[in-house]
């Protein structure tokens, strides 16, 4: 499958369609005093662990990437409300607890569920909300995902700028375009190091759907962290890279674009819960 960019068509190894945009990031400042009064971690009835992400400000995006220049403006975003985010990618055991069966190519209860479309993720969330008697579960917005991934850092990854450190935090390739440490398969969630906010596998393993529709750049993007959706577009955004991608693709700011009904063995998701 070809990965798409607005000015160039970049052929990448992953089966996700990628649009190259934002890489260089600034740090964030949390500003929610009420987060001190909230539980730092919660769990639900099917064993999903979620960690508290405090509200705050950060810079999302950049003016260029190492692969091709763009005019995507780095812009300040204010995440106005704290929220809970899945500590891990949704696992196959959790998917089966809600949906009954797993569509995944690689089988294992603690492996991330994959081969799920954006619409499949929405169906899972709808049923989970019904099971939990709430309406607060949803996909993260693109801004929320990037903010949570960066976890207060201004580096290319959630840990440092060094691609060689990626091996400690994600299942991908630290040195090139071939999947060296992942060995061509997904891996159980939580086996690598977490970022400083307690989130695992934010780099590599599987791509993660977010709520937003795809836009070529951030001109006109919301600055309050809400989803940027367009009824005329069926393309949705994915974040985080996968087991098939090298470090440039796994950076915190990299964005992928794919039809919402597409599925792939490197495509999954994690959830958030509104407070």
N, C-alpha and C positions, 0 to 999 in steps of 0.2 A: 504494500500500500504506500502511496506517496504522501509525504507530509507537506503541507502547504504553507507558504509565507506570502505576505502581501506583495512583495516586490520580487521575490525569488521563489522557485519551487525547490525545496530541499528534500532530497531522498534520504530518509533516516531508516534505521533498522527497526524501530518499534512500529507496530501496526496502527498506532494512533496517528491521526492527521494533525500535525503540529503547525501552529502559526507562531513564528518567532517574534517575541516582543521583549518584555521587560526583564532586565537582568540586574542592573546596578540599583541597590536599594539603600535607603537611609534607615536609621533606627526608629524605634517607637517609644512613646512615653505613656505609661498607664496612668489613668486619672480617676479611677472609680474607687472611692473610699468604701462604698457599700460592699465591695467584693470581700473585704475583710470579715464581713458578717456572714458570708455564705460558705457552705461546705466546699472544700477544695476538690473533692471528688465524690461522685455519686454513681450508683448502679441502678439498673432497672430489673424487671422481672425475668428477662431472658439473659441476664448476665453481661450486659453491655456496661462497660466502665466509661465514664465521661469525666473530664477534668475542667475546672473553671478557667475560662479565658477572660481576664479583666478588660474592661473597656480602656480605650486609649487612642493616641494618634500615632500614625506612621506614614512614611513615604512609600507609595506603591508605584512601581514602574521605573523606567529609565529611558534615556534617549538613544540607546544603542545596545546591541548584544555582541558577543564575540563572533557571531556567525554572519550577521548582516545588519547594516545600519537601518534604523527606523526613526520615525519622528514621534513615537509613543512618548508622551510627556510623563515624566515622573511627577506625581501629584500627591498632595497631602490628603489623607483620608482619616476621618474621625470615626472610630468604632464607638458608637454612642452608648451601647448597652453591653454589659458583660453577658456571657453565654457559656454553656457547657458544650464541649466538643468531644467526640469519640476519642478515647485514648488510643484506640487501634482502628484500623480499617475493619469494616464489617466482615465478620468471619462466616464461613460456611455453616457452622453450627448455629449461629444467630439467624442467618438467612433461613435455614430449614425450620427453625423454631417458629418463624412467622409465615413462611411461604410453603413449607411442606417438603420440598425437594430443592436440590442445588443444581444450577446449570453449569457449574465450573468444570473446566478441563482438568485441572490438577485437583485431585480429591484429598480432602483432609479437613477435619472439623475446625482446626485452628489456622488453616490457611485462609487468606482473604477470599471472599466470594468474588468471582470474575465471570466474564461473559454475560454481564448485565448491562442493559441499555439505560439511558437516562430515565426513560419511562418505567423500566423495571424498578429502578431505585425509588421512583416516586410511588409506585404501587406498594413496595415494601414499607415505606415510611407511612403511607396511609393506613396500612394494616397494623403497623406498630403503634401508631397513635390510637387506633381503636382498641387494641389490646391493653394499652396503658391508660385508657380513659383520659386522653389529653389531646391537645392539638398543637403541641409545642415542638415536636420533632420535625426536622426538615433537613435538606441539604445545606451546607454552608454556602454563603455567597463567595464569589471569587476574592473579594477584599478580606472577608473573615478568614478564609483559608490561608491566604498569604500572610496576613497579620499573625495568625496563630502559628504558622510554620516558622516565621522569623523569630518569634518569641523574644522580641526586644533587641535583637541583633541587627547590625547594619551590614552584615557580610553576605556573600553570594549564597551561602547555605545557612541553615539554622545554627551552625556551629562555628565555622571559620570560612575563609576564602579558599582554603586549600582542598582541591579535588581529591588529593591522596587521603584525606580524612573521611571521605564519603564511605569508605568500606566499613567504618565503625558505626555508621548511622543508617545505612540503607542497602538494599539488595539491588545492585546495578553494577557498573564498571567504573572504577576509580581512574582509569588511565586512558581509555579510548572508546570505541564504539561497540565493542563486543562485550557480551554479558559474562564477565569473568567470575565474580564472586557469587552470582546468582545461579550459575550453572544451568541456565535455560529453564528454570522453574520458579514458581512462587515459593515463598517460605512462610512459616508460621509467624503470625504477628508478634511483635514485642521481643524478638530475639536480638535485635540491635539496640544501640543506645537511644534513649529518648532525648528530645530537645529540652531546653531549660524549663519549659512549661509542662513537661510530662507527656508529650505526644510522640508516639512511635511511628516509624515507617513513613514519615512525611517526604522522604526522598526515596524513590525507587519502589520495588515490589510490584504494585499495580498503580496505574493512573487512577485518579479520583475525580469523579464527576462533581461539579459544583452547580449552583442554581442558574448562573448567568447564561444568557445567549452570547454568542461570539460577536465581538466588534473588532475591527482591524486595529484600532488604537484606542487610547483612553480619552480622546477628545470628547467632552460632554459626559464623561462617566460620573456617576454619583460620588459625592465626597463624604457620605455619611455611612458607608459600609454596606448599604443595601444592595440587593441584586439589580443588575442592569439587564432588563429583559426587553425583547423586541418581538412582538407577535408575528412579524413577517419573516422571522428567521427560525430555521429548525436546527441550526448549529449551536451546540452547547460547549462550555469550556471544561477542560480537564486540567488538573494540576498534579505536579509531583514527580512526573516521569515514572519509569517502570523498570523491571528486571532486564529489559532489552535495551536500555538507554544508557548513554554515557553521562558524564558530569554536567556538561553544558545543558542538557535537557532536564536534569534533576534539580537545577537551581530553584530557589524559592520563588522567583518571579516568572519562570518560564510558563507559557500558556499553550495548551493544545486545543484544537477545534475539531469537532466530530459531529456528524448527524446524531440527533438525540436517540434515534432508533438503532444505532450501531452497537455491536457487541464485539468483544475481543477477550482473549485469555490474559491480556494485560490491562484490563479495565474493570475497576471496582469503585468503591466509594466509602466515605465515612459520614457520620451524621453529626448534627448539632441539636441541642435542646435549648430553646429560649427560656429565659428566666422571667 
